[in-house]
Amino acid sequence: MLSSAEIQLGKYMVARLVETKPKTAVYGIFSAHQEDRLGTVKWFAPWRQYCFFSMDVAVFNSGCFQDLTKFLVALNEGRKKGEAST
């Protein structure tokens, strides 16, 4: 069961809020079926947008990339509108 700080990303991944900063949030991206951390989504100031930072060994299929892209687009659009990231 997902907590209020978790977001299901398609069939295989879950985003968990791991840190709240004054203007942005940091999410851990985990396997939905195991506790493996696949990476982190956080604000990347040089590009002025949320980006995904992969762990050393992470395996994704095209559906996972699509689900992750949807999550990043939603965070970045919310940031442009001045919405909270949590």
C-alpha distances in whole Angstrom, upper triangle without the diagonal:
4,7,10,11,9,11,10,14,15,14,14,13,11,13,12,15,17,20,22,26,28,28,25,22,21,18,17,16,14,14,10,11,13,13,17,17,19,21,21,21,24,27,30,33,36,34,33,30,26,26,24,25,25,24,27,26,23,23,23,24,25,22,20,23,23,19,20,23,22,19,23,25,23,23,26,27,25,27,31,30,30,26,24,22,19
4,7,8,6,7,8,11,13,13,13,12,9,10,9,12,14,17,18,22,25,24,22,18,17,14,14,13,12,13,10,12,13,13,16,16,17,18,18,18,20,24,27,30,32,31,29,26,23,23,21,23,22,23,26,25,22,22,21,23,24,21,18,21,21,17,17,20,19,16,19,22,19,19,23,24,22,24,27,27,26,22,20,18,15
4,5,5,8,10,14,16,17,16,14,11,11,9,10,12,15,16,20,22,22,20,16,16,14,14,14,14,15,13,15,16,15,17,17,19,19,18,18,20,23,26,29,32,30,29,26,22,23,22,23,23,23,27,26,24,25,24,25,26,23,21,23,23,19,19,22,20,17,20,22,19,19,23,23,21,23,26,25,24,21,18,16,13
4,6,8,11,14,17,18,18,16,12,11,9,9,12,14,14,18,19,19,17,14,15,13,14,15,15,17,15,18,19,18,20,19,20,20,18,17,19,21,25,27,30,29,27,24,21,22,21,23,24,24,28,28,25,26,25,27,27,24,22,23,23,19,19,21,19,16,19,20,17,17,20,21,18,20,23,22,21,18,15,13,10
4,7,10,13,16,18,17,14,10,8,6,5,8,10,11,15,17,17,14,11,11,9,11,12,13,15,14,17,17,16,17,16,17,17,15,14,15,18,21,24,27,26,24,21,18,19,18,19,20,21,25,25,23,24,23,25,25,23,20,21,21,18,17,19,18,14,16,18,16,14,18,19,17,18,21,21,20,16,13,11,8
4,7,9,12,14,13,10,7,6,5,6,10,12,13,17,19,19,16,13,12,9,9,10,10,12,11,14,14,13,15,14,15,15,13,13,15,18,21,24,27,25,24,21,17,18,16,18,19,19,23,23,20,21,20,21,22,19,17,18,18,15,14,17,15,12,15,17,15,14,18,19,17,19,22,22,21,18,15,13,10
4,6,9,11,12,9,6,5,7,9,12,14,15,18,21,19,16,13,13,10,10,9,10,12,10,14,15,15,16,14,15,15,13,12,15,18,21,23,26,24,23,19,16,16,15,17,18,19,23,22,19,19,18,19,19,16,14,15,15,11,11,14,12,9,12,14,12,12,16,17,15,17,20,20,20,17,15,12,10
4,6,8,8,6,5,6,9,12,15,18,19,22,24,23,19,17,16,12,12,10,10,10,8,11,13,14,15,14,14,15,15,14,17,20,22,26,28,26,25,21,18,18,16,18,18,19,22,21,18,18,16,16,17,13,11,14,13,9,10,13,12,10,13,15,13,14,18,18,18,20,23,23,23,20,18,16,14
4,7,7,5,5,7,10,13,16,18,20,22,24,23,19,17,15,12,12,9,10,10,9,12,14,15,15,14,12,13,13,12,16,18,21,24,26,23,23,19,16,15,13,16,16,17,20,19,16,15,12,13,13,10,8,10,9,6,7,10,9,7,11,13,12,13,16,17,17,19,21,22,23,20,19,16,15
4,6,6,8,10,14,17,19,22,23,26,28,26,23,20,19,16,15,12,12,11,9,12,15,16,16,16,14,16,16,16,19,22,24,27,28,26,26,22,19,18,16,18,18,19,22,20,16,15,12,12,11,8,7,10,9,6,8,11,10,10,13,15,14,16,19,19,20,22,24,25,26,23,22,19,19
4,6,9,12,15,18,21,24,25,28,31,29,26,23,21,18,16,13,12,9,7,9,12,15,15,15,14,17,18,18,22,24,26,30,31,29,29,25,22,21,18,20,19,20,22,20,16,14,12,11,12,9,8,12,11,9,11,14,13,13,17,18,18,19,22,23,23,25,28,28,29,26,25,22,21
4,7,11,14,17,19,22,24,27,30,28,25,22,19,16,14,10,9,6,5,7,9,11,11,12,11,14,15,16,20,23,25,28,30,27,28,24,21,19,16,17,15,16,18,16,12,11,9,10,12,9,7,11,12,9,10,14,14,13,16,18,18,19,22,23,24,25,28,29,29,27,25,22,21
4,7,10,13,15,18,20,23,26,25,21,18,16,12,10,7,6,5,5,8,9,10,10,10,9,11,12,13,16,20,21,25,27,25,25,21,17,16,13,15,13,14,17,15,12,11,10,11,13,10,7,10,11,8,9,12,12,11,14,16,16,16,19,21,21,22,25,26,26,24,22,19,18
4,6,10,12,15,17,20,23,22,19,15,13,9,8,6,5,6,5,9,10,10,10,10,10,11,11,12,15,18,21,24,26,24,24,20,17,16,13,15,14,15,18,17,14,14,13,15,16,14,11,13,14,10,10,13,13,11,13,16,15,15,18,20,19,20,24,24,24,21,19,16,14
4,7,9,12,14,16,19,18,15,11,10,6,6,5,6,9,9,13,13,12,12,10,10,10,9,9,11,15,17,21,23,21,21,17,13,13,11,13,13,14,18,18,15,16,15,17,18,15,12,13,14,11,9,12,12,9,11,14,13,12,15,17,16,17,21,21,21,18,16,12,11
4,6,9,11,15,18,17,14,10,8,5,5,6,8,11,11,14,13,11,12,10,12,11,9,10,12,15,18,21,24,23,22,18,15,15,13,14,15,15,19,19,17,18,18,20,21,19,16,17,18,15,13,16,16,12,14,17,15,14,17,19,17,18,22,22,21,18,15,12,10
4,6,8,11,14,14,11,7,6,4,6,9,11,14,14,18,17,15,15,13,14,12,10,9,10,13,16,19,22,21,20,17,14,15,14,15,16,17,21,21,19,21,21,23,24,22,19,19,20,17,15,17,17,13,14,17,15,12,16,18,16,16,20,20,18,16,13,10,7
4,7,10,14,14,11,8,6,5,6,10,11,15,16,19,17,14,15,12,14,12,9,10,10,13,16,19,22,22,20,18,15,15,14,14,16,16,19,20,19,22,22,24,25,24,20,21,22,19,17,19,19,16,16,19,18,15,18,20,18,18,22,22,20,18,15,12,10
4,6,10,11,9,6,5,7,9,13,15,19,20,22,21,18,18,15,16,14,11,11,9,12,15,16,20,20,18,17,14,15,15,15,17,18,21,23,22,24,24,27,28,26,23,23,24,21,19,20,21,17,16,19,18,15,17,20,17,16,20,21,18,17,13,11,9
4,7,8,6,5,6,9,12,15,18,21,22,25,24,21,21,18,19,17,13,12,10,11,15,16,19,20,17,16,14,16,16,17,20,21,24,26,24,27,26,29,29,28,25,24,25,22,20,21,21,17,16,19,17,14,16,18,15,14,18,18,15,14,10,8,8
4,6,5,6,8,11,14,17,20,24,25,28,27,24,24,21,21,18,14,13,10,10,13,13,17,18,15,15,13,16,17,17,20,22,25,27,26,29,28,31,31,30,26,26,26,24,21,22,22,18,17,19,18,14,15,18,15,13,16,17,14,13,10,9,10
4,6,8,11,14,18,21,24,27,28,31,31,28,28,24,25,22,18,16,13,12,15,14,18,18,15,15,15,18,20,20,24,25,28,31,29,32,31,33,33,32,29,28,28,26,23,24,23,20,19,20,19,15,16,18,15,12,15,16,12,12,10,10,11
4,7,11,14,17,20,23,27,27,31,30,28,27,24,24,21,17,14,11,9,12,12,15,16,12,12,12,15,18,19,22,24,28,30,28,30,29,31,31,30,27,26,26,24,21,21,21,18,16,17,16,12,12,14,12,9,12,12,9,9,7,8,10
4,7,10,14,16,19,23,24,27,27,24,24,20,20,17,13,11,8,7,10,11,14,14,11,10,9,12,14,15,19,21,24,26,24,27,26,28,27,26,23,22,22,20,18,18,18,14,13,14,13,9,10,13,11,8,12,13,10,10,7,6,8
4,7,10,13,16,19,20,24,23,21,20,17,17,14,11,8,6,7,11,13,16,16,14,12,9,12,13,14,17,18,22,24,22,24,23,26,25,24,21,20,21,18,16,17,16,13,12,14,13,9,11,14,12,10,14,15,13,11,8,6,6
4,7,10,13,17,18,21,20,17,17,13,14,11,7,6,5,7,11,13,16,16,14,12,9,10,10,11,13,15,18,20,18,21,20,23,23,22,19,19,20,17,14,16,16,13,12,15,14,11,13,16,14,13,17,18,16,15,12,9,9
4,6,9,13,14,17,17,14,14,11,11,9,6,5,7,10,13,16,19,18,17,14,10,10,9,10,12,13,17,18,16,18,18,20,21,19,16,16,17,14,12,14,14,11,11,14,13,11,13,16,15,15,18,19,18,16,14,10,9
4,6,10,12,15,13,11,10,7,8,6,5,6,9,13,15,18,20,20,19,16,13,12,10,10,10,10,14,15,13,15,15,18,20,18,15,15,17,14,12,15,16,12,13,16,16,14,16,19,18,18,22,23,22,20,17,14,13
4,7,9,12,11,10,9,6,6,5,6,7,11,14,16,20,22,20,20,17,13,12,9,9,9,10,13,13,11,12,12,15,16,15,11,12,14,11,9,12,13,11,12,15,15,14,16,19,19,19,22,24,23,21,19,15,15
4,6,9,8,6,6,4,5,7,9,11,14,18,20,23,25,24,24,21,17,15,12,12,11,11,14,13,10,12,12,14,16,15,11,13,15,13,11,15,16,13,15,18,18,17,20,23,22,23,26,27,27,24,22,18,17
4,5,5,6,5,7,7,10,12,14,18,21,23,26,28,27,27,23,20,18,15,15,13,12,15,13,10,10,10,13,15,13,10,13,15,13,12,16,17,15,17,20,20,20,22,25,24,25,28,30,29,27,25,21,20
4,6,7,9,10,10,13,15,16,19,23,25,29,30,29,28,25,21,20,17,18,16,16,18,16,13,13,13,14,16,14,11,14,16,13,13,17,17,15,18,20,20,20,23,25,24,26,29,29,29,27,25,21,20
4,7,9,11,12,15,17,19,23,26,28,32,33,32,32,28,25,23,20,20,18,17,19,17,14,14,14,15,18,16,14,17,18,16,16,20,20,19,21,24,24,24,27,29,28,30,33,33,33,30,28,25,23
4,5,9,10,14,16,18,22,25,27,31,33,31,32,28,25,23,19,19,17,15,17,15,13,13,14,16,19,18,15,18,20,18,17,21,22,20,22,25,25,24,27,30,29,30,33,34,34,31,29,25,23
4,6,9,12,14,17,19,23,25,29,30,30,30,27,23,21,18,17,15,13,16,14,13,14,15,18,21,19,16,19,21,18,17,21,22,20,21,25,24,23,26,29,28,28,32,33,32,29,27,23,21
4,6,9,12,15,18,22,23,27,28,27,28,25,21,19,16,15,12,10,12,10,9,11,13,16,19,18,15,17,19,17,16,20,21,19,20,23,24,23,25,28,27,28,31,32,32,29,27,23,22
4,6,8,11,14,18,19,23,24,24,24,21,18,16,12,11,9,7,10,10,8,11,12,16,18,18,14,15,18,16,14,17,19,16,17,21,21,20,22,25,25,25,28,29,29,27,24,20,19
4,7,10,13,17,18,21,23,22,22,20,16,13,10,9,6,6,8,8,5,8,9,13,15,15,11,12,15,14,11,14,17,15,15,19,19,18,20,23,23,23,26,28,28,26,24,20,20
4,7,10,13,14,18,19,18,19,16,13,10,7,5,4,5,9,9,8,11,11,15,16,16,13,13,15,14,11,14,16,13,13,17,18,16,18,21,21,21,23,26,25,24,22,18,18
4,6,10,11,15,17,16,16,14,10,8,6,5,7,8,12,13,11,14,14,17,18,18,14,14,16,14,11,13,15,12,11,15,16,13,15,18,18,17,20,22,22,20,18,14,15
4,7,9,13,15,13,13,10,6,6,4,6,9,11,15,16,14,16,15,18,18,17,14,13,15,13,9,11,12,9,8,12,12,10,11,15,14,14,17,19,18,17,15,11,12
4,6,9,12,11,11,8,5,6,7,8,11,13,17,19,17,19,19,21,21,21,18,16,18,16,13,13,15,12,9,13,13,10,10,14,14,12,15,17,16,15,14,10,12
4,6,9,9,7,6,4,6,9,10,14,16,19,22,20,22,21,24,23,23,20,18,19,18,15,14,16,13,10,12,13,10,9,13,12,10,12,15,14,14,13,10,13
4,6,6,6,6,6,6,9,10,13,16,19,21,20,22,22,24,23,24,21,19,20,19,16,15,17,15,12,14,15,12,11,15,15,12,14,17,17,17,16,14,17
4,5,5,7,8,10,13,13,17,20,22,25,24,26,25,28,27,27,25,22,23,23,19,18,20,18,15,16,17,14,12,15,16,13,14,17,16,17,17,15,18
4,6,8,10,11,14,14,18,20,22,25,24,26,26,28,27,28,25,22,23,24,20,19,21,20,16,17,19,17,14,17,18,15,16,19,19,20,20,19,22
4,6,8,9,12,13,17,20,22,24,23,25,23,25,24,25,23,20,20,21,18,16,18,17,13,14,16,14,11,14,16,13,13,17,17,19,19,17,20
4,7,9,13,15,18,21,24,26,25,26,25,27,25,25,23,21,21,21,18,16,17,16,12,13,14,12,9,12,13,10,10,14,13,15,16,14,18
4,6,10,12,16,19,22,24,22,23,22,23,22,22,20,17,17,17,14,12,14,12,9,9,11,9,6,9,11,8,9,13,13,14,14,12,15
4,7,10,13,16,19,21,19,20,19,21,20,20,17,15,15,15,11,10,12,10,6,8,10,7,6,10,11,9,11,14,14,14,13,10,13
4,7,10,13,16,17,16,17,16,18,17,18,15,13,14,14,10,9,12,10,7,10,12,10,9,13,14,13,15,17,17,17,17,13,16
4,6,10,13,14,12,14,13,15,15,16,12,10,13,12,8,9,12,10,8,11,13,12,12,15,16,16,18,20,20,20,18,15,16
4,7,10,12,11,13,13,16,17,18,14,13,16,15,11,13,16,14,12,15,17,15,15,19,20,18,21,24,23,22,21,17,19
4,6,8,7,10,11,14,15,16,13,12,15,15,11,13,16,15,14,17,19,17,18,22,22,22,24,27,26,25,24,20,21
4,6,6,10,12,15,18,18,15,15,18,17,14,17,20,18,17,21,22,20,21,25,25,25,27,30,29,28,26,22,22
4,6,10,13,16,19,20,17,16,20,20,17,19,22,21,20,23,25,24,25,28,29,28,30,33,32,31,30,26,26
4,7,10,14,16,18,15,15,19,19,17,19,22,21,20,24,26,25,26,29,30,29,32,34,34,33,31,27,27
4,7,10,13,14,11,12,15,15,13,16,19,18,18,21,22,22,23,26,27,27,29,32,32,30,28,25,25
4,7,10,12,9,10,14,14,13,15,18,18,18,21,23,23,24,27,28,28,30,32,33,31,30,26,26
4,7,8,6,7,10,10,10,12,15,15,16,18,20,20,22,24,25,26,28,30,31,29,28,25,25
4,5,5,7,9,10,11,12,15,16,17,19,20,22,23,24,26,27,29,31,32,30,30,26,27
4,5,5,6,9,10,10,12,14,15,16,18,20,21,22,24,26,27,29,30,29,29,25,26
4,5,5,6,9,10,11,13,14,15,17,19,20,21,23,24,26,27,29,27,27,24,24
4,5,5,6,8,10,11,12,14,16,17,18,20,21,23,24,26,27,25,25,21,21
4,5,5,6,9,10,10,12,14,15,16,18,20,21,22,24,26,24,24,21,21
4,5,5,6,9,10,10,12,14,15,16,18,20,21,23,24,23,23,20,21
4,5,5,6,9,10,11,13,14,16,17,19,20,21,23,21,21,17,18
4,5,5,6,9,10,11,12,14,15,17,19,20,21,19,19,16,16
4,5,5,6,9,10,10,12,14,15,16,18,20,19,19,16,17
4,6,5,6,9,10,10,12,14,15,17,18,17,17,14,16
4,6,5,6,9,10,11,12,14,16,17,15,14,11,12
4,5,5,6,8,10,11,12,14,15,14,14,11,13
4,6,5,6,8,10,11,12,14,13,14,12,14
4,6,5,6,9,10,11,12,11,12,9,12
4,6,5,6,9,10,10,9,9,6,9
4,5,5,6,9,10,10,11,9,12
4,5,5,6,9,9,11,10,13
4,5,5,6,5,7,7,10
4,5,5,6,7,7,11
4,5,8,10,11,14
4,6,9,11,14
4,7,9,12
4,6,9
4,6
4
